[in-house]
Amino acid sequence: MSTLEVVDVRKNKVGEMALPDEVFSYPVKEHLIYEAVINYRANQRRGTACTKTRGEVSGGGRKPWRQKGTGRARAGSIRSPLWRKGGVVFGPKPRDYSYQIPKKAKRNALKSALAMKLKENKIIIVDNLELDEPKTKKGLEIIKNLEIDSGLFIDTNKNKNLILAIRNIPKMKAVGWEDVNIYDVLLYDKIIFSKRGFDGLMERLK
């Protein structure tokens, strides 16, 4: 079982944390990661895009001109898809894009992503990420001390001050371990755990 040093918010070493092998020694399965990311993004789609067919566009109830004798092409409606302001053929309609993949596959994909981050030395464990007040200035101080350009902070949903302090800072996000997803883990360069956030996520991945 490998270990990783634990630091405080000023990046001073305060201890070590054991890393469970079932998570951080898990093989990096790129195709599994790909499937989990596609699933996540599909489930985030609102599916509200909508176009009108020729039957839904207003107007066009009358035949524009008689069928024969004018020398023009036949026309039955001014709302034909061939005409300007006409209906749309095979356009998008509101639909549900979401689908499910096996829970085990989703869990293993997250293990793969975390194992990959560890190999790249992009995981930081902080002993405590509690803040006195939800101020962006406080969040910026932590980011500066830890020397982070892009990071995902993982603590608990109860730590509202941290979430509020981080949310307005570009390239940064704070979430509870309950809401960690593979897309965020891959999107942000470094993963910054609090000790309780780390323990919570490891319990979830068992």
N, C-alpha and C positions, 0 to 999 in steps of 0.2 A: 504494500500500500504506500503510494507516494504521498508527500506532504507539500504544503504551500504555506509560505510565511503570511502571518496576519499583521497588518499595519494599522496605525491609527489615522485620523484624518489629516495628519501632517506628514504621513508616509514614514513614520518611525516604526520599526519592527517591535511588536509586542508579544509575539508568540508564533505558533504553527498550527495548521489545521490539517488533519488527515483527509485525504481524498479517496472516496470509495472507488474500488477498482471496477465495480459493475457499471459505473458511469464513465469515469475518466480513462479507463482502459478499453472502452468499447470501440470496435473498429469503425473508422470513418466510412460510412456507406453513402456515397455521393448520390446514387439514384434514389435512395430512401429519403435523403434530405430534399432532393428535387421534388419528389412526390408530395412531401409534407408542405413545402412552400407553395406549390401550385394549389393544394387543397386550402391552405390558409387564405391565399389571395382570392380564390373563388368564393369562399365563405364570407369575405368582406364586401363583395359586390352588392350594391343595392338593387340592381336589376330593374331600374325605373325608366330606362330608355323606351320611348314610345313614338311610333310614327302612325299616320293615318292612311288607311287604304282608300281606294276610290269610293268605297261605300260610306266612308266616314267624313270625307272632305265636304264642306258645305257647298251648295250649288250643284249645277249639272243635272237637274231633273228633266230638262227639256233637250230634245235633239237639236243641235246647233243649226243644221240645215237639212233639207230633204235628202233622201238616200240617193236619188238619181237625177241627172240632168244639169248639175251645176258645174261639172268638170273637176270638182274637188274630190279629194279622198273621202271615203265614207267616215262619218263620225257620229257617235251616239251620245257623247257626253263631253262637256268642256272640262270635266275632272278626270279624264283619262290619264293614266300614268305617262303617256307620251306628251301631254300638254303641260305648259307652264302652269304652276299652281295645282297640278293634278295630284292624284294619290300616289303613294309609294308602294312599289312592288316588293314583297318579301322584306320589308323593313323590320327593325326590332320592335318587340312588344314586351311589356312587363313580364318578367319571369324570375324564377328562383334559381340562381346559379350554384347554390350550396350543395355539397355532397359530403359523405362521410368516408373516412378511411379507418381501418382498424385502430383501436386505442393503443394497442401494443406497437404498431408501426409508427404512430405519432410519437409515442414515448421514446422509442429507439432512435428516431430521427433527431430528437432533442439531445439524446445522449451523444450521438455522433457529432452534432454541432458543438457541444461543450467540450468533447474530447479534442476536437480540431482546434478550438480556441486555446486549450491548455498547451497543445503542442506548439502553438504560435506565441506562447507566453503573454496571452492577452486576458488573463483572469487575475483580478485583484480582490483580496478579501480584507475588508475593513472591520475592525472589532465592533464599531458602533456608528450608525449613520443617523442617529437622532439629532434633530435640530430644535433649538429653543423657540424659533419663530419661522413662519413660512416666507422667508425673504430670499429673493433671487441672489442678493449679495452673498448670503450664507452659502448657497449652492456654488456660486462662482469661486469662493474661497477654497472649497473642497476640491473642485476641478483643477484649480491652479496648483494646489499642493500635491495632488496626485498625478499631475502632468498628463492630462487626458485631452485629446482632441475630439474624440467621438466616443461616447460611452453609454451603456445601459446600466442603470443603478437598480439593484434588486434587493429589496428589504421585505416589508410586509405592507399590506393595504392599510393597516392601522397607522402607519407613519405618514399621515397626511402632510405634515410640514415639509418632508423631503420631496414628496410628489409635487407640491405646489411651488417649492423653491427651484426645482429643476425644469418644470414644464415649459418655461418661456426661453430657455437657453437653447440656441441652435445646436443640432447634432447631439443632443442629450435627451435622455428619457429616464424616468424613474417609475418602476412598477413594483407591485407586490409579487412575492414568489408564486402566489396563487394564479397570477395572470401571465406568467412568462410564456412566450410562444417562440417557435423556431425562427420566424421571420425577423423579429426584433434582435434575437441573438446573433443572427447573421448580418443584419443591417448595420449594427453599431460595431465599431472597431474593438472596444474593450468592454469587458463585463466586470462590473464592480459589485461584489456581494457584501452585505453585512453578514455577521456570523449567523444571526437568526434567519436571514434570507437564504443563506447557503443551506443551513440545516433543513429549512422548510422545503426547499426545492429537491434536496436529496431524498427526503422522505416521500415526496410526491413521485419521484422517479423509480422507487423501489418496485 
